[in-house]
Each structure stands twice: as C-alpha cells, then as structure tokens.
Amino acid sequence: MAGRIEGKIALITGAARGQGRAFAVRLAEEGADIIAADVCEDMPGRNYKGGTSDELAETVRLVRKAGRRAKAVQADVRDYPALKEAVDAGAAELGGLDIVCANAGIGSRQYLAHDIPEEEWQLMLGVNLTGVWHTCKAAVPHVIAGGRGGSVVINSSVTGLRAYANISHYVSAKHAGIGLMRSLAIELGPHDIRVNAILPTQVNTPMIMNEKSWKLFRPDLEEPTKDDFAAASQRTGVLPRPWVEPEDISNALLFLVSDEARCITGVALPVDNGALVK
C-alpha cells in the first residue's frame, strides 16, 4: 500500500537517535527515502552524550528495514561547507530532495542571562539557530530545483513562544528560529514549498532523561529521581502526561510534510501536553 509521502526524499539532521531517528523511521514507513545526518560527537558541557556513528548506522538500518533507501552523512550543522557537501552528496545519490527537517539541536545549561559564558552562548546559538539556517541554506536549493514543491519543518520547542528563566540563550535561539521559519514561509511559498515548526514540550529522549536535567526541574532535591522529574514535568502542561514520546512528534512531522497539510505554512504547531495554554 502506498504511503502518505511515497517516493519523497527527506533530509533529517540530528538523526542518530532520539527524535531524529524516530522521524527517519516514521517517514520511511510512509514511503520516503532518507538522508540521515548527524555530527556523531559529544557537544561540550552537555548533560548527556551525543549520538554516535554506530547509532547513525542503526538509524539507516531501521530505514532500510522499512523498505526505503537511506544515506548516512556526518556533518556539524555549524560548519556550512561540510554540511552543504554532505547534503549535496545525499541528494545526488538519492535523486533530489522534497522534505527538510532541521532537527539537530542541543539542550541548555542553567545560567542567569548576565552570567552566561561567552562560549556557551556561541555554542547554543551556533547549533540551535545558525545550524537551522545552515540546514535550510544547504537543502532548500535542492527542493526548489526539484520543481515539485516540498516541505521544510524546524523542530523547535515551547520555548520558541514562551520565555523561561535561566535558559535565555536557549530561549533566544528558539524564538529566533520561529522568526526564521515565518520568513522562509513567505519566501518559499511561490515555489509551493511550505515551512512550519513543531514545538515540543519535554520529550522522552537522552537530552532530558538524565539526572542533571531532572535537577533543573527539581532543584530542591539533592538527587531527584525519574519519578520526581515526572511529577514536576507533568505540572508544566494540562494533559495528564509528564512528557511526550518521540513518536508523538513524528506523527506531527508526518502530517506537516504530507499533502494533508498542503495549505498549511508559517505555523508553529505545539505538541506540548497543553503547556502553552497553561
């Protein structure tokens, strides 16, 4: 049975694991071939390890298991020449590009805005904003050249529309990404290329599922547990769930890149358990 995006070619950054892997597998299940990109390195100062080349290879294996073609490319989204070379190679091998998912990103460490170290600010903006722009800059010309329209989705955060204390560098990057999305939607509309963003709340991935991240939600506890985090996390939304799963974000992505959303562009779509209405 033909899938909802049968025959499309999709680029996904940050594809080694977590949301990126879930995106790759879900789109493959619905008929897309996948260019899976990841830096496959640890980012300095994070609370969690980065994806690995072995994990990226596993993403490729899962895409192929779903019956679709896959191309793994390693590149840092901060390095535009390297990213462009990787995207060009993937598009050449698979035959073009229809879907772009700018997913690669890093989590934040807590600082008052006036105490953020210079290198932390540059890293955050470099990955979570410049990296998104680089992804679009490298990929969009391939989508335009295809002449059949397409879809760009930026994986943002509820912090794209709401501010929180002590992570102003993260909030700044995510707010700016929404502005980039809206401008791209205007520019690319004449090519029938739609541009939207997804705004997740806490997602069940290694970025949030670690003791140091739990401490951000329960600073009152010396060694908070996952259950402690779950209780605090659930209070951020209105639905009775402490977080969302990568598959929840994947389903939103699939909708936005499919023809079911062919008239939707410039939209910031929350998948947040109601966090933005609380």
C-alpha positions in Angstrom: 0.0 0.0 0.0 1.4 3.4 -0.9 2.3 5.6 2.0 1.4 9.2 2.6 4.7 10.5 1.3 5.5 7.7 -1.2 8.6 8.4 -3.3 9.6 11.6 -1.4 13.2 12.2 -0.3 13.8 13.7 3.2 16.8 15.2 4.9 16.8 14.9 8.7 19.5 16.4 10.9 20.3 15.0 14.3 19.2 11.6 13.0 21.5 9.3 15.0 18.9 8.7 17.8 16.1 10.3 19.8 13.6 12.4 17.8 15.7 12.4 14.7 15.7 8.6 14.5 12.0 8.5 15.2 11.5 11.0 12.4 13.5 9.0 9.9 11.8 5.7 10.7 8.3 7.2 10.6 8.8 9.0 7.3 10.3 5.8 5.9 7.3 3.8 7.0 5.2 6.2 4.9 7.3 5.9 1.8 10.2 8.4 2.0 13.9 7.8 1.3 16.1 9.3 4.0 19.3 11.4 4.2 20.2 10.9 7.8 22.7 13.5 9.1 24.4 13.8 12.4 27.6 15.2 13.8 28.2 12.0 15.8 30.1 13.8 18.5 29.6 15.0 22.1 28.9 18.7 22.5 30.9 20.3 25.3 29.3 20.9 28.6 26.0 19.0 27.9 24.3 16.7 30.5 24.2 13.8 28.0 26.3 12.1 25.4 25.9 12.9 21.8 24.9 10.4 19.1 27.5 8.1 17.6 28.3 6.8 14.2 27.1 3.4 15.3 23.7 4.9 16.3 23.5 6.7 12.9 24.2 3.4 11.2 21.3 1.9 13.2 19.0 4.6 12.0 20.0 3.7 8.5 19.4 0.0 9.2 15.9 0.8 10.5 15.0 2.9 7.5 16.1 0.1 5.2 14.2 -2.4 7.2 11.1 -0.3 6.4 11.9 -0.9 2.8 13.3 2.5 1.9 16.7 3.8 0.7 18.9 5.6 3.2 22.1 7.6 3.1 24.1 8.4 6.3 26.1 11.6 6.3 28.2 13.0 9.1 28.5 16.8 9.4 28.3 19.5 12.0 25.4 21.9 11.3 27.6 24.8 12.4 30.1 24.0 9.6 28.2 25.2 6.4 30.7 23.9 3.8 30.8 20.5 5.4 27.0 20.3 5.7 26.5 21.5 2.2 28.9 18.9 0.8 27.0 16.2 2.8 23.6 17.3 1.7 24.7 17.6 -1.9 26.1 14.1 -1.8 22.9 12.7 -0.3 20.6 14.5 -2.8 22.8 13.3 -5.7 22.7 9.7 -4.6 19.0 9.5 -3.8 17.8 11.8 -6.6 16.8 15.1 -5.1 15.1 16.4 -2.0 11.5 17.1 -1.1 11.4 17.3 2.7 13.8 19.1 5.1 13.6 18.5 8.8 16.0 20.8 10.7 16.1 18.8 13.9 19.7 18.9 15.2 19.9 20.8 18.5 21.4 20.8 22.0 19.9 21.2 25.4 20.7 24.1 27.7 22.6 24.6 30.9 21.2 27.0 33.5 22.6 30.5 33.9 21.3 33.9 34.6 21.4 35.8 31.4 24.2 38.1 32.5 26.3 35.1 33.7 26.2 33.1 30.5 29.8 32.3 29.4 30.6 33.6 26.0 31.5 30.1 24.7 28.2 28.7 26.0 26.2 31.5 24.2 28.1 30.9 20.9 27.6 27.1 21.1 23.9 27.4 21.8 23.2 29.9 19.0 25.6 28.1 16.7 23.8 24.8 16.9 20.2 25.8 17.6 19.9 28.8 15.3 22.8 29.1 12.9 22.6 25.3 12.4 19.0 25.5 11.4 19.7 28.3 9.0 22.7 26.3 7.5 20.4 23.3 7.1 17.9 25.3 5.2 20.6 27.1 3.2 22.1 23.8 2.1 18.9 22.0 1.4 16.3 24.4 0.1 18.0 24.9 -3.3 17.6 21.2 -3.9 13.9 21.4 -3.1 13.4 24.4 -5.4 15.4 22.6 -8.2 13.0 19.7 -8.0 10.2 21.9 -9.2 7.5 19.9 -7.4 7.1 21.9 -4.2 8.0 20.5 -0.8 8.1 21.0 2.9 10.5 22.3 5.5 10.0 21.7 9.2 12.0 23.2 12.0 11.9 21.2 15.2 11.7 24.0 17.8 10.4 24.0 21.4 7.7 25.5 23.5 10.5 28.0 24.4 10.1 29.3 20.8 7.0 31.1 22.1 7.4 31.2 25.8 10.3 32.5 27.9 11.8 30.7 31.0 14.3 32.0 33.5 17.9 30.8 33.5 18.0 29.5 29.9 17.8 32.8 28.0 20.4 31.6 25.4 18.2 28.6 24.6 15.0 30.7 24.6 16.7 33.3 22.3 17.7 30.6 19.8 14.3 29.0 19.7 12.4 32.3 19.4 14.7 33.3 16.5 14.1 30.0 14.8 10.3 30.8 14.7 11.1 34.1 13.0 13.3 32.3 10.5 10.5 29.8 9.8 8.0 32.6 9.2 10.3 34.5 6.8 11.1 31.3 4.9 7.4 30.5 4.6 6.9 33.9 2.8 10.0 33.5 0.6 9.3 29.9 -0.4 5.6 30.0 -0.8 5.8 30.9 -4.6 7.7 27.6 -5.1 4.9 25.7 -3.3 7.3 24.9 -0.5 5.7 25.1 2.9 7.7 25.9 6.0 6.4 25.2 9.5 7.8 24.4 13.0 6.9 21.9 15.7 7.1 23.0 19.4 7.6 20.0 21.7 7.5 20.1 25.4 9.8 17.6 27.3 10.4 14.6 25.1 11.5 11.2 26.3 15.0 11.2 24.8 18.5 11.2 26.3 18.6 15.0 26.2 16.1 15.2 29.1 16.2 11.7 30.6 19.3 12.2 32.8 19.9 13.1 36.4 21.3 16.5 35.7 18.3 17.5 33.6 16.0 16.2 36.3 17.8 18.5 38.7 16.7 21.5 36.6 13.1 20.6 37.3 13.7 19.7 41.0 16.4 22.0 42.3 15.0 21.4 45.8 16.2 17.8 45.8 19.8 16.7 46.1 19.3 13.6 43.9 15.9 13.7 42.1 14.7 10.5 40.6 12.8 10.0 37.3 9.6 9.9 39.3 10.4 13.2 40.9 11.0 14.7 37.5 7.8 13.2 36.1 5.7 14.9 38.8 7.3 18.3 38.1 7.2 17.9 34.4 3.5 17.0 34.4 2.8 20.2 36.2 4.1 22.2 33.1 1.1 21.0 31.0 -2.6 20.4 31.3 -2.9 16.9 30.0 -2.1 14.0 32.4 1.2 13.1 30.9 4.7 14.0 32.2 6.3 14.2 28.7 5.7 13.3 25.1 7.3 10.5 23.2 9.4 10.9 20.0 6.6 9.2 18.1 4.2 12.0 19.1 6.5 14.5 17.4 7.0 12.1 14.5 3.2 12.0 13.8 3.1 15.8 13.8 6.0 15.9 11.4 4.4 13.4 9.1 1.2 15.4 9.0 3.0 18.6 8.2 5.1 17.1 5.3 2.2 15.2 3.8 -0.4 16.5 1.3 -2.9 16.6 4.2 -1.2 19.8 5.2 -0.8 21.2 1.7 -2.4 24.5 2.6 -0.6 24.9 5.9 2.5 27.1 6.1 4.1 29.6 8.6 2.6 27.7 11.5 4.2 26.9 14.9 2.5 23.7 16.0 2.7 22.8 19.7 2.9 19.2 20.7 3.2 20.1 24.3 0.5 18.5 26.5 -1.1 21.9 26.7 2.0 23.7 28.1 1.4 26.8 26.1 -2.2 27.3 27.2 -1.4 26.9 30.9 
